[in-house]
C-alpha cells in the first residue's frame, strides 16, 4: 500500500498510521509532511522501526528549504517517481 502523507505529523494520527503499516508498504511525504524526513526526529525514528520504504518529494523539500537536512534513510523523489509509486501500489491511503 502507498500511504501519501500531506499534513504535518502533529496534525496526523501517527499512531493509527503506524498501526496500519504492513511489511514493504511505501510512505510518500508531500507538502507539510516533509518535516518527517528531517534527520533525527522522533516520528522518523519510530517509522524506521518498520520494514517499509520512505520517500519524500524533492520539490516540497526545496520549497521549505530543508533539502540539506533530510535523513539518509529517506529516498528523495521527483514527480516522475511519485507517479511510479502510484502505479506500483494499487491500494493507496491519503493522510
Residue frames as a rotation matrix with the C-alpha (Angstrom) as fourth column:
UNK 1
0.583 0.813 0.000 0.00
0.813 -0.583 0.000 0.00
0.000 0.000 -1.000 0.00
UNK 2
-0.494 -0.647 0.580 1.08
0.604 -0.736 -0.307 3.56
0.625 0.199 0.755 -0.66
UNK 3
0.352 0.494 -0.795 0.49
0.893 -0.430 0.128 5.92
-0.279 -0.756 -0.592 2.25
UNK 4
-0.197 -0.348 0.916 0.52
0.637 -0.756 -0.151 9.51
0.745 0.554 0.371 0.97
UNK 5
0.065 0.123 -0.990 1.15
0.937 -0.349 0.018 11.94
-0.344 -0.929 -0.138 3.80
UNK 6
0.041 0.028 0.999 0.31
0.664 -0.748 -0.006 15.59
0.747 0.663 -0.050 3.25
UNK 7
0.763 0.310 0.567 -0.06
-0.179 -0.742 0.646 17.12
0.621 -0.595 -0.510 6.71
UNK 8
-0.200 -0.815 0.544 2.41
-0.789 -0.195 -0.583 17.71
0.581 -0.546 -0.603 9.49
UNK 9
-0.496 -0.012 -0.868 2.88
0.287 0.942 -0.177 14.73
0.819 -0.336 -0.464 11.83
UNK 10
-0.974 0.156 -0.165 1.39
0.104 -0.338 -0.935 16.96
-0.202 -0.928 0.313 14.53
UNK 11
-0.335 0.895 -0.295 -1.86
-0.874 -0.412 -0.259 17.10
-0.353 0.171 0.920 12.51
UNK 12
-0.014 0.228 -0.974 -1.88
-0.653 0.735 0.182 13.40
0.757 0.639 0.138 11.57
UNK 13
0.724 0.270 0.635 -2.82
-0.661 0.535 0.526 10.41
-0.198 -0.801 0.565 13.67
UNK 14
-0.082 -0.893 -0.442 0.65
-0.907 0.250 -0.339 8.87
0.413 0.373 -0.831 13.56
UNK 15
-0.560 -0.055 0.827 -0.35
-0.579 0.740 -0.342 6.07
-0.593 -0.670 -0.447 15.96
UNK 16
0.501 0.814 0.294 -3.14
-0.251 0.462 -0.851 4.98
-0.828 0.353 0.436 13.61
UNK 17
0.607 -0.371 -0.703 -0.79
-0.774 -0.071 -0.630 5.22
0.183 0.926 -0.330 10.63
UNK 18
-0.471 -0.879 0.076 1.78
-0.866 0.445 -0.229 3.01
0.168 -0.174 -0.970 12.34
UNK 19
-0.276 0.469 0.839 -0.94
-0.413 0.731 -0.544 0.53
-0.868 -0.497 -0.008 13.34
UNK 20
0.744 0.661 -0.095 -1.97
-0.319 0.227 -0.920 0.22
-0.587 0.715 0.380 9.70
UNK 21
0.130 -0.778 -0.614 1.52
-0.990 -0.133 -0.040 -0.31
-0.050 0.614 -0.788 8.29
UNK 22
0.905 0.047 0.423 2.36
-0.029 0.998 -0.049 -3.65
-0.424 0.032 0.905 6.77
UNK 23
0.011 -0.973 0.229 5.69
0.289 0.222 0.931 -5.00
-0.957 0.056 0.284 5.60
UNK 24
-0.648 -0.507 0.569 7.01
0.678 -0.043 0.733 -3.34
-0.347 0.861 0.372 2.47
UNK 25
0.601 0.799 0.021 4.44
0.759 -0.563 -0.327 -0.56
-0.249 0.212 -0.945 2.41
UNK 26
-0.439 -0.667 0.602 5.54
0.783 -0.612 -0.107 2.72
0.440 0.425 0.791 0.85
UNK 27
0.409 0.481 -0.776 5.19
0.728 -0.684 -0.041 6.09
-0.550 -0.548 -0.630 2.55
UNK 28
-0.261 -0.417 0.871 5.40
0.833 -0.553 -0.015 9.21
0.488 0.721 0.492 0.42
UNK 29
-0.050 0.152 -0.987 5.76
0.759 -0.636 -0.137 12.56
-0.649 -0.756 -0.083 2.18
UNK 30
-0.226 0.097 0.969 4.34
0.781 -0.576 0.240 15.64
0.582 0.812 0.054 0.44
UNK 31
0.392 0.470 0.791 3.54
0.073 -0.873 0.482 19.22
0.917 -0.131 -0.377 1.42
UNK 32
0.328 -0.249 0.911 3.87
-0.831 -0.535 0.153 19.82
0.450 -0.807 -0.383 5.19
UNK 33
0.979 0.038 0.201 4.53
-0.136 0.853 0.503 16.16
-0.152 -0.520 0.840 5.96
UNK 34
0.571 -0.817 -0.085 8.05
0.152 0.207 -0.966 16.54
0.807 0.539 0.242 4.57
UNK 35
0.189 -0.517 0.835 9.20
-0.880 -0.466 -0.089 17.58
0.435 -0.718 -0.544 8.04
UNK 36
0.888 0.136 0.440 9.01
-0.324 0.864 0.386 13.86
-0.328 -0.486 0.810 8.83
UNK 37
0.804 -0.593 0.045 12.06
0.423 0.517 -0.745 13.43
0.418 0.618 0.666 6.61
UNK 38
0.511 -0.638 0.576 14.22
-0.668 -0.717 -0.202 15.65
0.541 -0.281 -0.792 8.83
UNK 39
-0.148 -0.709 -0.690 17.17
0.028 0.694 -0.719 13.80
0.989 -0.125 -0.083 10.25
UNK 40
-0.822 -0.341 -0.457 16.84
0.366 0.299 -0.881 12.50
0.437 -0.891 -0.121 13.83
UNK 41
-0.479 0.706 0.522 13.23
-0.787 -0.609 0.100 13.47
0.388 -0.363 0.847 14.51
UNK 42
-0.548 0.288 0.786 11.00
-0.597 0.523 -0.608 11.49
-0.586 -0.802 -0.115 16.86
UNK 43
0.500 0.865 0.046 8.45
-0.559 0.362 -0.746 10.35
-0.662 0.347 0.664 14.26
UNK 44
0.418 -0.430 -0.800 11.08
-0.788 0.267 -0.555 9.29
0.452 0.863 -0.227 11.73
UNK 45
-0.662 -0.691 0.291 12.82
-0.738 0.533 -0.414 7.16
0.131 -0.489 -0.862 14.35
UNK 46
-0.178 0.701 0.690 9.52
-0.470 0.556 -0.686 5.38
-0.865 -0.447 0.230 15.01
UNK 47
0.739 0.503 -0.448 8.86
-0.602 0.195 -0.774 4.83
-0.302 0.842 0.447 11.28
UNK 48
0.012 -0.844 -0.537 12.35
-0.901 0.223 -0.371 3.42
0.433 0.488 -0.758 10.77
UNK 49
-0.578 -0.180 0.796 11.49
-0.635 0.711 -0.301 0.54
-0.512 -0.680 -0.525 13.09
UNK 50
0.472 0.800 0.370 9.07
-0.249 0.524 -0.815 -0.80
-0.845 0.293 0.447 10.43
UNK 51
-0.500 -0.628 0.597 10.11
0.399 0.445 0.802 -2.77
-0.769 0.639 0.029 7.31
UNK 52
0.654 0.746 0.124 8.76
0.547 -0.354 -0.758 -0.08
-0.522 0.564 -0.640 4.96
UNK 53
-0.336 -0.707 0.622 10.09
0.936 -0.324 0.138 2.28
0.104 0.629 0.771 2.30
UNK 54
0.318 0.371 -0.873 10.15
0.565 -0.813 -0.140 6.04
-0.761 -0.449 -0.468 2.92
UNK 55
-0.314 -0.328 0.891 10.04
0.920 -0.338 0.199 8.63
0.235 0.882 0.408 0.14
UNK 56
0.091 0.318 -0.944 9.84
0.474 -0.847 -0.240 12.42
-0.876 -0.426 -0.228 0.14
UNK 57
0.659 0.239 0.714 9.04
0.752 -0.254 -0.609 14.76
0.036 0.937 -0.346 -2.75
UNK 58
-0.333 -0.943 -0.016 12.07
0.941 -0.334 0.055 16.85
-0.058 0.003 0.998 -3.65
UNK 59
-0.355 0.233 0.906 10.05
0.387 -0.845 0.369 19.89
0.851 0.481 0.210 -4.74
UNK 60
0.730 0.676 0.102 8.35
0.149 -0.302 0.942 20.12
0.667 -0.672 -0.321 -1.34
UNK 61
0.409 -0.699 -0.586 11.69
0.881 0.134 0.454 19.81
-0.239 -0.702 0.671 0.47
UNK 62
-0.558 -0.658 0.506 13.11
0.791 -0.606 0.083 22.62
0.252 0.446 0.859 -1.67
UNK 63
0.065 0.685 0.726 10.05
0.262 -0.713 0.650 24.82
0.963 0.148 -0.226 -1.11
UNK 64
0.943 0.319 -0.091 10.64
0.144 -0.147 0.979 24.56
0.299 -0.936 -0.184 2.64
UNK 65
0.427 -0.861 0.278 14.42
-0.673 -0.508 -0.538 24.95
0.604 0.043 -0.796 2.47
UNK 66
0.437 -0.222 0.871 15.17
-0.760 0.427 0.490 21.66
-0.481 -0.876 0.018 4.22
UNK 67
0.829 -0.113 -0.547 16.80
-0.361 0.640 -0.679 19.64
0.427 0.760 0.490 1.45
UNK 68
-0.097 -0.989 -0.109 20.17
-0.422 0.140 -0.896 19.51
0.901 -0.040 -0.431 3.20
UNK 69
-0.498 -0.039 0.866 18.61
-0.867 0.053 -0.496 18.35
-0.026 -0.998 -0.060 6.49
UNK 70
0.528 0.770 -0.358 16.91
-0.801 0.592 0.093 15.25
0.284 0.238 0.929 5.08
UNK 71
0.291 -0.355 0.889 17.69
-0.553 0.695 0.459 11.88
-0.780 -0.625 0.006 6.63
UNK 72
-0.559 -0.584 -0.588 19.74
-0.826 0.329 0.458 9.47
-0.075 0.742 -0.666 4.54
UNK 73
-0.818 0.312 0.484 17.10
0.150 0.927 -0.344 6.82
-0.556 -0.209 -0.805 5.35
UNK 74
0.309 0.939 -0.154 14.52
0.164 -0.212 -0.964 8.64
-0.937 0.272 -0.219 3.21
UNK 75
-0.465 -0.408 0.786 14.63
0.810 0.161 0.563 8.48
-0.356 0.899 0.256 -0.59
UNK 76
-0.272 0.304 -0.913 14.16
-0.216 -0.944 -0.250 11.83
-0.938 0.129 0.322 -2.29
UNK 77
-0.370 0.250 0.895 11.96
0.815 0.550 0.183 11.51
-0.447 0.797 -0.407 -5.40
UNK 78
-0.929 0.146 -0.340 10.63
-0.289 -0.860 0.420 13.71
-0.231 0.489 0.841 -8.18
UNK 79
-0.069 0.994 -0.086 7.12
-0.836 -0.105 -0.538 13.76
-0.544 0.035 0.838 -9.67
UNK 80
-0.004 0.010 -1.000 8.00
-0.818 0.575 0.009 11.01
0.575 0.818 0.006 -12.14
UNK 81
-0.846 -0.346 -0.405 8.88
-0.047 0.805 -0.591 8.62
0.531 -0.482 -0.697 -9.29
UNK 82
-0.681 0.696 0.227 5.71
-0.499 -0.215 -0.839 9.76
-0.535 -0.685 0.494 -7.49
UNK 83
0.195 0.751 -0.631 3.69
-0.981 0.150 -0.124 8.55
0.001 0.643 0.766 -10.48
UNK 84
-0.313 -0.398 -0.862 5.63
-0.445 0.864 -0.237 5.26
0.839 0.310 -0.448 -10.49
UNK 85
-0.989 -0.037 0.146 4.75
-0.150 0.354 -0.923 4.72
-0.017 -0.934 -0.356 -6.83
UNK 86
-0.242 0.969 0.042 1.05
-0.755 -0.161 -0.636 5.21
-0.610 -0.186 0.770 -7.55
UNK 87
0.223 0.259 -0.940 1.24
-0.860 0.506 -0.065 2.72
0.458 0.823 0.336 -10.41
UNK 88
-0.658 -0.592 -0.466 3.13
-0.283 0.767 -0.576 0.19
0.698 -0.247 -0.672 -8.26
UNK 89
-0.947 0.312 -0.079 0.64
0.163 0.255 -0.953 0.45
-0.277 -0.915 -0.292 -5.39
UNK 90
-0.544 0.820 0.176 -2.93
0.376 0.051 0.925 -0.25
0.750 0.570 -0.336 -6.43
UNK 91
0.500 0.682 -0.534 -4.08
0.786 -0.099 0.610 0.50
0.364 -0.725 -0.585 -2.88
UNK 92
-0.564 -0.652 0.506 -3.45
0.389 -0.751 -0.534 3.98
0.729 -0.105 0.677 -1.55
UNK 93
0.367 0.610 -0.703 -4.33
0.928 -0.183 0.325 5.87
0.069 -0.771 -0.633 1.61
UNK 94
-0.100 -0.326 0.940 -4.26
0.285 -0.915 -0.287 9.65
0.953 0.239 0.184 1.86
UNK 95
0.074 0.018 -0.997 -3.34
0.996 0.038 0.074 11.07
0.039 -0.999 -0.015 5.26
